[in-house]
């Protein structure tokens, strides 16, 4: 399962941050450790909302947890498990600890360009909107089947019942952005180069797989008389059961589908760049996922690591931590910290719910903030405030809280953003 790839190479000068902060030191370790539950909870943030902390307490009391629960600095309330949570389990997998947008993640590529005019940026954004459907929109025609991932080794498509059922619909969703917090962004890097970044998920395919297997897990747990309270929303599937093996295979397919989706979008964005900005070349492709589970070795044991809104950060592995609309994003390199199960945050993390942001944020103030930075954006109405910068945590604080997990390689300032 391809959950993180990068052959990007950084120079020493690329490690500087646009914000001017010195991030060359080791940084803090765990901010707080809670030992009131069956197993410890290690937090990389000072303040966590009560609902997310309660969910972390539930995780720490599950009977099959390995070692401890890790909570990243962008953590906030999710379904069953907090977004920004990392958990390792023995012999079981929990659909709600992966989430409904299976395989959601980031990709980025450096261009050979060192500058770009506003007129060219606007032309590029118009070209992208023409080629990449946004929000709930799909392609009118199915994309070529050769672009779709193959089933996991040894399995036929028909052995993945939900994927098989949704396969033709997924072909119309391949190469589409989706809505919510997904985006395509053009950025200027601290390395002097223009970058392209995409955040996207598994569209309806992942949603269907997640809901089917969470419902199945709930039914089976009730049948078995599981002592895990149903209200915790943490129903599990044994890995050695037919249902557990089937969910794992369908989840892995969704992760590969998201990679294919991001890859196709990136190729089409690059086509627009090459049409408008010739000559231009591109660096290696960086891809990471932040909603998945994978079998890994930690503390000398093979365990199923669930990352829900968290990114793998093995030693030397390149990753992406995006900021909110109007804030910097970061290319980072993992330090392989065992306490976080080789993980880091997946972004800035929400500080407001979507409806709360629409009610409370100042629309004109948020627009002014973007305009003053010279960012080409699509923030137009109060409805758009759920994705305004004010709805998110301070990305620089989030980065500083995890300098024992990653080091900053390149910081990226937004120039233009397309939201789903």
C-alpha positions in Angstrom: 0.0 0.0 0.0 1.5 3.3 -1.1 0.8 5.7 1.7 3.9 7.9 1.4 6.3 8.5 -1.5 9.0 11.0 -2.1 12.3 11.3 -3.8 12.5 15.0 -3.4 15.9 16.3 -2.5 16.4 19.5 -0.5 19.4 21.7 -0.2 20.5 23.2 3.1 19.1 26.6 2.2 15.7 25.1 1.6 15.4 24.3 5.3 14.8 28.0 6.2 11.2 29.1 7.0 9.5 32.1 5.4 8.3 33.1 8.8 11.9 33.6 9.9 11.6 31.3 12.9 14.6 29.1 13.8 13.4 25.6 13.5 16.8 23.9 13.4 16.7 22.7 17.0 15.2 19.4 18.3 12.2 21.2 19.7 9.8 20.1 22.4 9.0 16.5 23.2 5.5 15.4 24.4 3.7 18.4 25.8 1.5 16.5 28.2 1.0 12.9 29.3 -2.3 11.7 30.9 -2.0 8.6 33.0 -5.5 8.4 34.5 -6.7 5.8 32.0 -5.8 2.2 31.3 -2.9 3.3 29.0 -1.2 6.7 28.7 -2.2 9.4 26.4 0.6 11.5 25.0 -0.3 14.9 23.6 1.8 17.3 21.4 -0.4 20.3 22.3 -1.1 22.3 25.4 -4.8 22.8 24.9 -7.3 20.2 23.5 -11.1 20.6 23.3 -12.9 18.5 25.9 -14.7 16.4 23.3 -11.5 15.4 21.6 -9.9 14.6 24.9 -12.8 12.4 25.9 -12.4 10.5 22.7 -8.7 10.0 23.4 -9.6 8.7 26.8 -12.0 6.1 25.2 -9.1 4.9 23.0 -6.8 4.6 26.0 -9.3 2.2 27.6 -9.8 -0.2 24.6 -8.6 -3.7 25.4 -6.4 -4.2 22.3 -4.3 -1.0 22.3 -0.5 -1.2 22.0 1.6 1.1 24.3 -0.2 4.4 24.4 -2.4 6.9 22.4 -0.6 9.7 20.5 -2.4 13.0 19.9 -0.9 15.4 17.3 -0.9 19.2 17.8 -3.7 19.8 15.2 -6.1 17.6 17.1 -9.8 18.3 17.3 -13.1 16.4 17.6 -13.9 13.6 15.1 -16.2 10.6 15.0 -15.1 8.0 17.5 -11.5 9.0 17.3 -10.1 12.6 17.4 -8.8 14.0 14.1 -5.1 14.1 14.7 -5.1 10.9 16.7 -2.7 7.9 16.3 -3.4 4.5 17.7 -1.8 1.1 17.4 -3.9 -2.0 17.9 -3.3 -5.8 18.3 -5.2 -8.0 15.9 -8.1 -5.6 15.1 -9.0 -2.8 12.8 -11.5 0.0 13.6 -13.2 1.6 10.6 -14.1 4.8 12.5 -10.4 5.2 13.5 -9.7 5.6 9.8 -12.7 7.7 9.0 -15.1 8.3 6.0 -12.6 10.0 3.7 -10.2 7.0 3.4 -6.8 7.9 2.1 -7.4 11.6 2.1 -4.1 13.4 1.8 -1.7 15.7 0.0 0.6 15.9 -2.9 3.0 18.6 -4.0 5.5 19.3 -6.8 8.2 22.0 -7.1 8.3 23.8 -10.5 11.4 25.2 -12.2 9.7 28.6 -12.1 10.9 31.3 -9.6 8.3 33.9 -10.3 4.8 34.2 -11.8 2.7 37.3 -12.7 -0.8 37.8 -11.4 -2.2 37.7 -14.9 -0.5 34.3 -15.5 -1.8 33.0 -12.2 -5.3 34.0 -13.1 -5.0 32.2 -16.4 -3.7 29.1 -14.7 -6.5 29.1 -12.2 -9.1 29.4 -15.0 -7.4 26.5 -16.9 -7.5 24.3 -13.8 -11.2 25.0 -13.2 -11.8 24.0 -16.8 -10.0 20.6 -16.4 -10.7 19.7 -12.8 -14.3 19.3 -11.5 -14.8 20.9 -8.1 -17.1 20.3 -5.2 -19.9 17.8 -5.9 -19.1 17.9 -9.7 -17.9 14.8 -11.5 -16.6 14.2 -15.0 -19.4 13.7 -17.6 -17.5 10.7 -19.0 -15.8 7.8 -17.2 -12.1 8.2 -17.1 -10.0 5.5 -18.6 -10.0 2.3 -16.6 -6.2 2.0 -17.0 -6.0 5.0 -14.7 -7.8 3.2 -11.9 -5.8 1.2 -9.3 -5.7 -2.6 -9.4 -7.1 -4.6 -6.5 -4.6 -5.7 -3.8 -2.4 -8.6 -4.9 -4.2 -11.9 -5.3 -7.7 -10.4 -5.3 -10.2 -9.8 -8.1 -12.3 -6.7 -8.3 -15.4 -8.8 -7.6 -13.9 -9.8 -4.3 -14.1 -6.1 -3.2 -17.9 -5.8 -3.0 -18.3 -2.1 -2.2 -15.5 -1.1 -4.6 -17.0 -3.3 -7.3 -20.4 -1.8 -6.8 -19.0 1.8 -7.0 -16.3 1.2 -9.6 -18.0 2.9 -12.6 -19.1 5.8 -10.5 -15.6 6.2 -9.2 -14.3 6.4 -12.8 -16.3 9.7 -13.2 -14.8 10.9 -9.9 -11.2 10.2 -10.8 -9.4 13.5 -11.3 -11.9 15.6 -9.3 -11.2 17.7 -6.2 -14.3 17.3 -4.0 -15.4 19.8 -1.5 -14.9 20.8 2.2 -11.3 21.5 3.0 -9.9 20.1 -0.2 -7.9 22.6 -2.4 -5.5 23.2 -5.2 -2.9 25.9 -4.3 -0.1 27.6 -6.2 2.6 28.7 -3.7 6.0 30.4 -3.5 8.6 28.4 -1.6 11.4 29.5 0.7 13.6 27.7 -1.8 12.7 30.4 -4.4 10.5 28.1 -6.5 6.8 28.1 -7.4 5.1 25.0 -6.1 1.8 23.2 -6.8 -0.1 21.5 -3.9 -3.3 19.5 -3.9 -5.4 18.2 -1.0 -8.0 15.7 -1.9 -9.8 12.5 -0.7 -11.5 9.3 -1.9 -14.8 11.0 -2.9 -17.9 8.8 -2.6 -15.9 5.6 -2.9 -14.2 6.0 0.5 -17.4 7.2 2.1 -19.3 4.1 0.9 -16.6 1.7 2.1 -16.3 3.4 5.4 -20.0 3.5 6.2 -20.6 -0.1 5.1 -17.8 -1.6 7.3 -18.5 0.6 10.3 -22.2 -0.5 10.2 -21.1 -4.1 9.8 -18.6 -3.8 12.7 -21.4 -2.3 14.9 -23.7 -5.2 14.1 -21.0 -7.8 14.7 -19.9 -6.2 18.0 -23.5 -6.2 19.2 -23.8 -9.9 18.2 -20.6 -10.8 20.0 -21.6 -8.8 23.2 -18.6 -6.5 23.0 -18.1 -4.6 26.2 -17.0 -1.5 24.3 -19.8 1.0 24.6 -21.6 1.6 21.3 -21.8 5.3 22.0 -18.0 5.5 21.7 -18.4 4.8 18.0 -15.3 2.5 18.0 -16.7 -0.8 16.7 -13.9 -3.1 15.6 -13.3 -6.0 13.1 -10.8 -8.8 14.0 -8.0 -8.9 11.4 -8.2 -12.6 11.1 -11.9 -12.5 10.3 -13.4 -12.5 6.7 -14.9 -9.1 7.5 -11.6 -7.6 8.8 -9.6 -8.9 5.9 -12.2 -7.6 3.4 -12.3 -4.1 5.0 -8.5 -3.9 5.0 -8.4 -4.8 1.3 -11.2 -2.3 0.4 -9.5 0.4 2.5 -6.2 -0.2 0.7 -7.9 0.1 -2.6 -9.4 3.4 -1.5 -5.9 4.7 -0.5 -4.6 3.8 -4.0 -7.7 5.4 -5.6 -6.9 8.7 -3.9 -3.3 8.5 -5.1 -4.6 7.9 -8.6 -7.0 10.8 -8.2 -4.3 13.2 -7.0 -1.9 12.1 -9.6 -4.4 12.7 -12.4 -5.3 16.1 -11.1 -1.6 17.0 -10.7 -0.9 16.0 -14.3 -3.7 18.2 -15.6 -2.5 21.1 -13.5 0.9 20.6 -14.9 -0.6 20.6 -18.4 -2.1 24.0 -17.7 1.3 25.3 -16.5 3.1 24.0 -19.5 0.6 25.6 -21.8 0.8 29.0 -20.1 4.3 29.1 -18.7 6.5 27.3 -21.2 9.2 26.4 -20.5 8.6 24.8 -17.2 9.8 21.5 -15.6 8.8 19.8 -12.4 10.5 18.0 -9.5 9.7 14.6 -8.1 6.2 14.0 -6.8 5.6 14.0 -3.0 2.5 12.2 -1.8 1.2 11.4 1.6 -2.1 10.1 3.1 -3.5 10.9 6.5 -6.6 8.7 6.9 -5.7 5.0 6.9 -4.5 2.0 8.9 -1.4 0.0 8.1 0.5 -2.9 9.6 3.8 -1.6 11.0 6.5 -2.6 13.5 6.6 -0.5 16.7 8.3 -1.3 20.0 9.4 -4.7 18.6 5.8 -5.8 17.7 3.7 -5.9 14.6 0.7 -3.7 15.1 -2.1 -2.0 13.1 -1.4 1.7 13.2 -4.5 3.9 12.7 -3.8 7.4 11.6 -6.9 9.6 11.5 -5.9 13.1 10.4 -2.2 12.3 11.0 0.7 11.8 8.6 3.4 9.2 8.7 6.8 10.7 9.5 9.5 8.0 9.4 13.1 9.0 9.7 14.1 10.8 6.5 10.6 10.6 5.0 9.3 13.7 3.3 5.8 14.9 4.0 3.4 17.8 3.7 1.7 19.8 6.4 -0.6 22.4 4.9 -1.8 25.5 6.5 -5.3 27.0 6.2 -6.4 29.2 3.4 -4.1 32.3 3.6 -1.5 30.7 5.8 1.9 29.0 5.0 2.2 25.3 4.3 5.3 23.2 4.9 7.4 20.4 3.3 8.8 18.5 6.2 11.1 15.6 6.8 10.3 13.0 9.5 12.5 12.2 12.4 11.0 8.7 13.1 9.9 9.5 16.7 8.7 6.3 18.2 6.5 8.0 20.8 4.3 9.3 18.0 4.4 5.9 16.2 6.5 7.8 13.5 3.7 10.3 12.9 3.1 14.0 12.7 0.1 16.4 12.2 -1.8 16.5 8.9 -2.4 20.2 8.9 -3.3 23.2 11.1 -6.4 21.6 12.5 -9.7 23.3 13.1 -10.4 25.6 16.0 -14.0 26.2 15.0 -16.7 23.9 13.7 -18.0 24.8 10.2 -21.3 26.3 11.3 -19.6 28.1 14.2 -17.1 29.7 11.7 -20.0 30.8 9.4 -21.8 32.4 12.4 -18.9 34.0 14.1 -16.1 35.0 11.7 -16.0 38.4 10.1 -16.4 37.9 6.3 -14.9 41.3 5.3 -12.0 40.9 7.7 -11.2 37.4 6.3 -11.4 38.7 2.8 -9.2 41.7 3.7 -6.6 39.4 5.2 -6.3 37.4 1.9 -6.4 40.5 -0.2 -3.6 42.3 1.8 -1.4 39.2 1.2 -2.1 39.4 -2.5 -3.6 35.9 -2.6 -6.0 35.1 -5.4 -8.9 33.4 -3.6 -12.6 32.5 -3.9 -13.8 33.7 -0.5 -17.1 35.5 -1.4 -19.9 34.8 1.0 -20.6 33.9 4.6 -21.1 30.3 3.4 -17.4 30.2 2.5 -16.3 31.1 6.1 -16.1 27.4 7.2 -12.8 27.3 5.2 -11.5 30.8 6.1 -8.1 31.1 7.9 -9.8 32.2 11.1 -11.5 28.7 11.4 -8.1 27.1 11.8 -5.3 26.9 14.4 -2.1 28.9 13.9 0.0 26.6 11.6 3.3 28.1 12.9 2.3 27.1 16.5 1.3 23.6 15.2 4.7 23.2 13.5 6.6 24.5 16.6 4.8 22.0 18.8 6.1 19.0 16.8 9.8 19.8 16.1 10.7 16.5 17.7 8.6 14.8 15.0 9.6 16.6 11.9 12.0 19.2 10.6 10.9 21.9 8.2 12.5 21.6 4.7 10.6 24.2 2.7 7.9 26.7 3.7 5.4 27.7 1.1 3.5 30.9 1.0 0.1 30.8 -0.9 -0.3 32.8 -4.1 -3.6 31.5 -5.4 -6.1 28.9 -4.1 -9.0 27.0 -5.6 -11.4 25.5 -3.0 -13.8 22.7 -3.6 
